[in-house]
């Protein structure tokens, strides 16, 4: 019997995708996955350092289980080891192995012959981007597919370039083959992901929009999405794809971060508010039904009340379908970590609360506007929120709770939206045509 391993993952979709790939490598090498750290020989925590909160949660989890060590091998993988390196051994002296996100093949090799010493693994290995590894599917119907690794934009607050390295695109044929394997296993919904998916191919002479069209042609896929975009990389042909590709979710996640040109410049975001609004107007003109979501950071260094008001007013103007709002916290190695963290904690919390309250009102109104409409909904899985119901996604990627226990995952059905709430739509299957 092989050694048993347990994986706990924190952070973004990239981390969860990496964990699935790591599980595949471990399984191929004779390791056995278990569902509890108590039952394992090896405990692996896949970490994120983009935001301090995710990092703190990972460290807290490790501290909460250190009493079960008793010969177990404790490992930290992912972004956090890339940032803190051997300092982790001082902070968490019971940890045995640390490994960056670009070294998972070496990590598995080390685990096979591990003998108890402290080991750091940071050698660069891009082979996983150049070969098809049959993915372990965490969901039967939907799957993420990473198309790039790393980022070279160097937004002043972001740790990703230091944690994951330079931009490297996965070979196009590898992406297509991986998706075909997923489809053969029953996956019908694909999300292409990367730190900035729109930059895909710039290092290998390829193009993200061309890739999108090729993925769209794969038989068996019903829905396609992508995350995350950068406003400086939104060409017109990508905007047109929302109209031309019926399988593509009519949804664009486009991080704004701030409504102040002064703050955007300090963030090194490489666009202005005027350019951002121009993109939004073009997208809505070509695809009026599109849903647009975004990220906002409040309390960035030197953000004065006027800068915050600019952000608040731009949110009122654009009326995003939803927002992810974060209070700024300095990240190691970043340019912004050299700035004074000069917005008081209480003020960050006030601004955070004001924007959340504003977005609650906007999201509720936009969802209320959906009431009475007939939508083509992709049925994803059983609802955890409501008994005898399923949760699906409209063609513009809004979550719908469908009050019907006799549906099948992975089908597209017509749903009449009966109620719109802040976070969810509610509807029932209908035979009425659009």
N, C-alpha and C positions, 0 to 999 in steps of 0.2 A: 504493500500500500504506500502511495506517495504521501508526502507531507501535506497537511491541511492548511489552507490559507483563508483569511477573512479580509475583505476590502471595505473600507469606509471612505466615501468620496464627498468632498466639499468643493463648492465653487460653481463655475459656469458649465455650459454644455460641453465645452472642450474637455473639461476634467472628467465628466461622465463618459464621454466617448473614449478618452484615453484609458479609463478604468476597464471598459469593455474589451479594448484591444489587449490590455495587460492580462486580463482573465484568459483570453484566447491563448496568449503565449504561455501562461502558466499551465493551462490545461494540456496544451500540446507537449509540455515537458514533464507530465506525470504528476503535477500538483492537483489537489482536490479542493474545490471551493466549499466552504461551510458558511452557514448563516449567522453564526454567533462567535464572537472573539473567544469565548470560554472554550469552545470546541476546537480551536485552531492551534497549529504549531507556529504559524507566521501571521502577524497582524500588520496590515498595510494601510496606511492612511494617505490618500491622495489629496493634496492640499492646494489651496488657492491663496495668492497674496495680493490680488488686485485690490481687495478691500480688507481692511484690518479685521472687520467683523468675522469674515470666513476664516481667516488665519487664527483668530482667538478661539473660535469654535473647535477647530482641529486640535489645537494645543489643549483645550479644556477636555476634549474627549480622551486624548491620550493620557492625561493626568488622572482621569476618572477610572481608567482600567489598568494603571501601572501595577496595582496590587495583585493582578492575576499573571504577572510576568512568568515566574516559576519555570524558567527555561524556554519560554516563547521568544521568538525573534520579532522585535518591534522595528518597523520600517516607516519612514516618511518619504513619500515620493511627490513629484509635481513641482509647482512653482516655488513654494516656500523654501525648499532646500537650495534652489538656485540663488535665492536672495541672501539667505543667512549662512549658508555653507556649514562649516564645522562649529559655528556658534550654537547650532541646535544641540550638539552633544553636551554643551555646558548648561543650556537651558533645560533640556530633558535628558538627564544622564542615563536613563534606562533605554533610550533609543539605540539600536544597533547599526542600522543601515540607513543612509540618506541617499536619494537619487533624484537627479533633475529630470525634467519631462522629455528630454531628448536621448535618454539612455536606457530605455526599458529592456532592450534585448540583453544588454550587459547585466542589468539588474537580475533578470531571470537566470542568467548564467552563473552569477555570484551566488544566488540562493541555492542552486543545485549542489554546490560544494561548500556551503557556508559552515565555518567552524567556530564562530563565536566572537571574533574581533570586531572592533568598530570599523566600518567601511564607508567611504564617500565615493559616489559614482557620478561623474559629470562629463564624461567624454561624449562628444557630439556624434550622433548616429542618425542619419536621415534615411536609412534603408527602409524604415516602415512606410515612408512616403513613396517608395519605388517598387513595392511588391504587394500583392493582394494577400491579406491575412483574413481568412474566413471569420467575419465578425461574430462575436457573441451578442445575441439580440436581447436587450433588456425589456423591450416591448414587442409584442408579436406583430403589430400593425404599423408602427411608426419607428423611424430610426434617424439619428443624426449621422452625417458623413462629413468628416473633416476634409477640407480641400486645400488648406494652407496651414503652415506652422509659422509662428513668430510674427513680428511686426517691426517696421522701421520708421513709423511715423513719429515716435518720440513725443507724444503729447506729454506736457510737462508734469502731469500728475500720475502718469501710468507706468506701472512696473513691468508690463508685459515684454517690452524689448529686452529687458535685463533678465527676465525669468525664462523666456522662451526663445530668445535669439532673433536673428534676422528673418525676414520673410523668405519662406521656401514653399513653392507650390507643389502639390502632389501631381504626379504625371496624370494626364487626362485619361489615358486608357486604364490606369489603375482605378480611378474614380468610377468610371463606367462599369468596369468589371465588378467592383465591390458592390455597386448598386444592384447589378444584375443578380449577384449572389443573394443579396437581401430580398429582392423580389421573389426569387425562387423559394425563399424561406417563409414567404407570406407577407412581407412588408409591402404596404401600399402607399405610404406617406414618407417622403424623404425631405429632410432639412439639411441643406448644404451650410456648413459652418466654418468660420475662421475669425481671427481677430478683426480682419477687414476683408470680407469675402470678395468685395469689388476689385481688390488688387490682385485677385487670382491671375496667375499666368504672366505677370509683368517680368518675372525673372526667367521664364522659359519660352517666351514668345507666344503665349496663348492669351485668351481673352475670356473674362467671366461670362459675358453675355453669350458668346458662342457655346460655352460649356452648358449654360442654362438651357439653350435650345436642344443640345444633344441629350441632356438628361430628360428633357420633356418628351423626346421620341422613344424612350425606353418603354416597351410594352409592359403593362401590369401596374405601372404607377398611376395613382389617381390624383394625388396632390403633391405639390412641390413648394417648399419655402426656403428662405435663406436668412442667415444672421451672421454677423452684424455688419451694417453698412457705414461708411464714412461720408459725410456730406461733400468732401472734396473729390470723391470718386463716384459720382452719379452721372454717367453719360446719358444722352438722350435715348440711345437705343435700349438702355436698361429700363428707362421709363416706359418706352413703347412696348416692352415685353409684357408688362402688366395687362395690356390690351390684347396682345397677339397670342399669348400662351394660356389657353383655358385651364390647364392643370395648375398653373402658378397661383398660389394664394395672392389675393389682391390686398397685400399687407406689406408695409415698409416700416422696419424699425430703423429709425434714423436719429442717432444720438445728437442732441443739440448741446447739452451740457450747460450753456449759459446764454441768456438773451442780451448780454453786454459785449460789444465789440472789444472793449478794453480787456475784459476777462478772457474772451476767446483768444486774444493775442497772447496774454500771459499763459494760457493753457497750450499754446502752440498748435491750435486746431486748424490753421491754414484755410479758413473761410470766414466770411462775415455774416452777420445776421441777414443782410440784404440778399446774399447768395443763397442762404438757407431758405428764405421765404420764396425766392424764385423757383427753387427745386420743388417746394411743396405745391406752389401754384401750378407748375407744369404737370406734376403727377396727378393732381386733382382734376385738371382739365382733360387729360387723356383717360383717366380712370376715376370717374366721380364717386364710385362706391368704395374706393380704397380706404382701408383703415391705416392710420399712421400712429405709431407709438415712438417714444423717445426716452432718453436718459437726461436727468438734470443733476448737477452738483451744486449744492448751496454751501456758502461759507468758504469759498476758495480764497486764498490770500489776496488781500486788497479789494475784496468785494464790498463795496460801500452800499448804502441804502439805495442810491440811485441805480446801481448795477442790478441789485435784487429786483427793484421795481421794473426795470427793463425786461428781466426774465419773466416776472409775473405777467406783465402786459403782453408779451409775445405768446405766452401760453393761452391767455384769454383770446388772442387774435387767431391763432392756428387751430385751437380746439382739438388737441390730440385725443385719440380714442383711449389712450392710457399712457401713464408715465411711471418710470422707475426713478425715484428721487433719493439722493444720497447726500449725507452730510460729509463734507470734505474731511479726510484724515490723511496726514502726510505718509507717503510710502518710501521705504528706503531706496536709495540710489537715484531717485527721480530728481529732475531739475527743480520741481516745486518744493521738494523737501528742504531746499536751501532758502526758500522764502520764509518770512515769519508767518506762523500760523496765527494770524492777528484778528480773526473773527471769533469773538468769545463763544464758548460752548452754548450758552443760553441763547445767543443770537442765532447760531446755526439751527438750534432746535426750533426757534420761533419761525424762521424762514422755511424750514422743512415742513412744519405743521401747516403754515399758510398755503404752501403749494399743494400739499396733499389734500387739504380741504377744498381748494379750488378745483383740483382734478377730479375729486369725488363728484362734485356737482356737474362738471362737464361730461364725465363718463356716464353718469346716470342719465343725463338728458339725451346723449347720443344713443344710448341703448333703448331709451324710451321711444326714440324715433323709429326704431326697428319694429315696434309692435304692429302686428297686422300684416307684415311682409311675408312672402313665401321665399324661403332660402334653400339652396342646394347645400346640404350639410353632410360632411364626412363624419361617419360614426367611428369614434376612436376607441372608447372603452366604457366599461360600466362606471356609473357615477358613484363617487364616494360621498357625495353631498346629499343625494336623495335616493331612497330605496326604490328598487324596481325601475330604475331609469338608467339611461346611457348619457355620456357626454360626447358631444361632437363639435365640429368647427364649421362655421359658415365659410363661404368662398372668400370672404375677407378676414378669415382667421379669428373670428370672435367665438368664444366658448358658449355652447348651447347645451342646456340640460333638457333631454328629451324624455318625456314621461311615457315610456313604453318599454316593457321588459322583454319584448319579443324581437328586438332588433339584432342585427349581426354586425360585429366589428368589421371595419374595412369596406363598408358600402356607402354610397352616396344616395341620400334620400331627400325628398322635398319635405320641408318642415315649415309650419306656420308659426311665426313668433307671436306668442300670446302675452309675454311679459318681459320687460327689460328692467334689470336691476343694475346696481353699480358694477358688479364683477361678472355677472352671468346673464345670458338670455335664457328664457324658458319657452319651449315649444312642443308641438305634437305633430306627428306625421300626418300629411294631408295628400289627397289625390289632386288637389287644385294645381293647375299648371301656372307657370309664370306668365 
